[in-house]
Amino acid sequence: MAIKILGTGSYLPSKVITNDNLASALDTSDEWIFSHTGIHSRHVAEDGETTSTMAAKAAKEAMAASGVQPGEIGLVVVATSTPDFCTFPSTACIVQGMLGCEGAGAFDLQAACAGFVYALDMARGYVATHPGKKALVIGAECLSRILDWTDRACCILFGDGAGAVVVGADGEATPTARVVLGADGRGSHFIERSGGTKDALVLDPKTGIPARPDPRLPVMTLQGHDVFAFAVRVLARTAQELCDMGGEAVADIDRVFAHQANGRIIEAVARRMKLPLEKFFLNLDTTANTSAASIPISLDEAVRKGELRDGMKILMIGFGAGLTYGGVRCDWPTL
Ligand SMILES: CC(C)(COP(=O)(O)OP(=O)(O)OC[C@H]1O[C@@H](n2cnc3c(N)ncnc32)[C@H](O)[C@@H]1OP(=O)(O)O)[C@@H](O)C(=O)NCCC(=O)NCCS
């Protein structure tokens, strides 16, 4: 039995921040940002928009595209590093309630920007073992809320948004997916978000018992150079491994959906893979890096533009904080 992506959806907030907008507040320029990243602008959630509201909008689109009703969904997985709450209730539970997927299991999965690839593999396993049930896999991020907007080497890179797919079984089709999931925890300090239990406990000097929680907002810190080198190495290696697993040549891949972190990373990966850049889907000029949302947003955009045809040999490859990485090679839309 094969598992299929039955439909896709995405959501990007209407508010857009351009590089010029950033240059009016920071010592930077459109020229620097675009030449170093390939990014011109990013979407940013407005007041009232959160990871769950964006996730639910993307999910509704994916359910409409697949013709699946809320009652058919047995599992809701939200890949995110920016949950509505830190950390419970999970964003997936909130989304499950919003969508009316009564009784469906729901959990958040945190594998940073590789989260969608991890979640897709979890959903594959769920659908295979729960006959008749479908899974909703969502990548959603509200990164604007955890950025230090004075840190020009970091805040320029990211944007908000959500992408979703509905995954279900197809008894007729033959499975096509090959999957790699990996991590290298030795680089865990390269990208960090504060606000967890590693932060020092503040004791009240008089009573010796913990004082109220530190009210500082969590922020992201990034060692860009180290992450860049890791990303190029691991994306090219994962792509090669996925091709080797099926005994196929890299040149036979039709379309690559690489995590949209930096255009220069994607160019370097294309060079290493000896694959024309035209085979790589690119939208980061207007989305920037939306972390776990980037691959499903790209998939949905490609579907809506009619760029993805049945049977195309596609690669999804991602990397992120952790450091994590992962990839899926499949014949669209069969997993
Ligand atoms: C962040 C990144 C764009 C920086 O590009 P870079 O070419 O490595 O630039 P550097 O960090 O070496 O900085 C070069 C100079 O530009 C400056 N600079 C950094 N950000 C700048 C900005 N937005 N505008 C202008 N100058 C900037 C630095 O201060 C530095 O100045 P100095 O030489 O006087 O010290 C790049 O390293 C990157 O994209 N890394 C990957 C990050 C990533 O993808 N993270 C998410 C993973 S999911």
PDBQT file of the ligand as one rigid body, heavy atoms in Angstrom, charges set to zero:
ROOT
HETATM    1  C1  LIG A 401      23.780  35.209   8.002  1.00  0.00    +0.000 C 
HETATM    2  C2  LIG A 401      24.521  35.259   6.686  1.00  0.00    +0.000 C 
HETATM    3  C3  LIG A 401      23.636  35.866   5.609  1.00  0.00    +0.000 C 
HETATM    4  C4  LIG A 401      25.729  36.169   6.842  1.00  0.00    +0.000 C 
HETATM    5  O1  LIG A 401      26.404  36.263   5.611  1.00  0.00    +0.000 OA
HETATM    6  P1  LIG A 401      28.014  36.177   5.592  1.00  0.00    +0.000 P 
HETATM    7  O2  LIG A 401      28.449  36.352   4.205  1.00  0.00    +0.000 OA
HETATM    8  O3  LIG A 401      28.355  34.882   6.279  1.00  0.00    +0.000 OA
HETATM    9  O4  LIG A 401      28.389  37.439   6.411  1.00  0.00    +0.000 OA
HETATM   10  P2  LIG A 401      29.281  37.530   7.737  1.00  0.00    +0.000 P 
HETATM   11  O5  LIG A 401      28.521  36.966   8.891  1.00  0.00    +0.000 OA
HETATM   12  O6  LIG A 401      30.639  36.954   7.430  1.00  0.00    +0.000 OA
HETATM   13  O7  LIG A 401      29.407  39.069   7.912  1.00  0.00    +0.000 OA
HETATM   14  C5  LIG A 401      30.140  39.849   6.999  1.00  0.00    +0.000 C 
HETATM   15  C6  LIG A 401      30.026  41.280   7.416  1.00  0.00    +0.000 C 
HETATM   16  O8  LIG A 401      28.698  41.734   7.111  1.00  0.00    +0.000 OA
HETATM   17  C7  LIG A 401      28.131  42.323   8.273  1.00  0.00    +0.000 C 
HETATM   18  N1  LIG A 401      26.691  42.087   8.258  1.00  0.00    +0.000 N 
HETATM   19  C8  LIG A 401      25.999  41.050   8.808  1.00  0.00    +0.000 A 
HETATM   20  N2  LIG A 401      24.694  41.220   8.569  1.00  0.00    +0.000 NA
HETATM   21  C9  LIG A 401      24.570  42.361   7.872  1.00  0.00    +0.000 A 
HETATM   22  C10 LIG A 401      23.464  43.055   7.333  1.00  0.00    +0.000 A 
HETATM   23  N3  LIG A 401      22.197  42.607   7.461  1.00  0.00    +0.000 N 
HETATM   24  N4  LIG A 401      23.690  44.201   6.649  1.00  0.00    +0.000 NA
HETATM   25  C11 LIG A 401      24.943  44.668   6.485  1.00  0.00    +0.000 A 
HETATM   26  N5  LIG A 401      26.026  44.063   6.981  1.00  0.00    +0.000 NA
HETATM   27  C12 LIG A 401      25.831  42.921   7.654  1.00  0.00    +0.000 A 
HETATM   28  C13 LIG A 401      28.813  41.658   9.438  1.00  0.00    +0.000 C 
HETATM   29  O9  LIG A 401      28.732  42.479  10.584  1.00  0.00    +0.000 OA
HETATM   30  C14 LIG A 401      30.216  41.521   8.913  1.00  0.00    +0.000 C 
HETATM   31  O10 LIG A 401      30.878  42.764   9.048  1.00  0.00    +0.000 OA
HETATM   32  P3  LIG A 401      32.418  42.794   9.490  1.00  0.00    +0.000 P 
HETATM   33  O11 LIG A 401      33.151  42.051   8.404  1.00  0.00    +0.000 OA
HETATM   34  O12 LIG A 401      32.691  44.249   9.517  1.00  0.00    +0.000 OA
HETATM   35  O13 LIG A 401      32.468  42.108  10.805  1.00  0.00    +0.000 OA
HETATM   36  C15 LIG A 401      25.006  33.849   6.252  1.00  0.00    +0.000 C 
HETATM   37  O14 LIG A 401      26.057  33.416   7.063  1.00  0.00    +0.000 OA
HETATM   38  C16 LIG A 401      23.899  32.823   6.305  1.00  0.00    +0.000 C 
HETATM   39  O15 LIG A 401      22.896  32.936   5.624  1.00  0.00    +0.000 OA
HETATM   40  N6  LIG A 401      24.079  31.733   7.097  1.00  0.00    +0.000 N 
HETATM   41  C17 LIG A 401      23.080  30.707   7.221  1.00  0.00    +0.000 C 
HETATM   42  C18 LIG A 401      22.083  31.121   8.245  1.00  0.00    +0.000 C 
HETATM   43  C19 LIG A 401      20.834  30.313   8.190  1.00  0.00    +0.000 C 
HETATM   44  O16 LIG A 401      20.400  29.898   7.156  1.00  0.00    +0.000 OA
HETATM   45  N7  LIG A 401      20.220  30.096   9.347  1.00  0.00    +0.000 N 
HETATM   46  C20 LIG A 401      18.984  29.432   9.456  1.00  0.00    +0.000 C 
HETATM   47  C21 LIG A 401      19.170  27.973   9.368  1.00  0.00    +0.000 C 
HETATM   48  S1  LIG A 401      17.671  27.124   9.253  1.00  0.00    +0.000 SA
ENDROOT
TORSDOF 0
